[in-house]
């Protein structure tokens, strides 16, 4: 009986140290620093989007290879070619300053010579009480509740969507807004017309007279 020769076992050893870690990718670092600084999710997404557009504008060059001149070119392009609003251009500038100062650890000099987008002088449009009531009358259910909180209690959209039952205090008739803009908590008055009937009846029995 023929016995085939035993095949020599070959083991491949990695030359990389077992505890060596790869350098995280740029956008992983952006997300990590944004969350370490407790930036809102929308701010994180906006900054990531502007950083990506900055890289694509310069034909996928790494930000380590670019400095103030490339920032100036990109921001001026937004104002001249993109016709963006002044607030949009400011968000793009904040995103790039965040990238260089907080993520890459590069202290940039003052970026001057930027073609600034013109800030138009406009008068804000404000609903009258009748117009607001007409708008709310076309809503129902959850949408009416959210719109009522936005209009009657002065909540921002994400503050209303993140509101929890324990943040409503009908004893003191107040809403506790947690982790609002600037990571600050605050109290505000609820829209009484959208309060549960039990709360309204309790206020009535205590002699309070809620106003819409």
Buried (B, 14 or more C-beta within 10 A) or exposed (E): EEEEEEEEEEEEEEEEEEEEEEEEEBEEBBBEBBEEEEBBEEBBEBBBEBBBBBBEBBEEEEBEEBBBEBBBBBBBEBBEEBEBBEEBBBBBBBBBBBBBEBBBEEEBEEBEEBBEBEEEEEEEEEEEEEEBEEEBEEEEEEEBBBBBBBBBBBBEEBBBEBBEEEBBEBEEBBBBBBEBEEEEEEEBBBBBEBBEEEBBEBBEEEEEEBEE
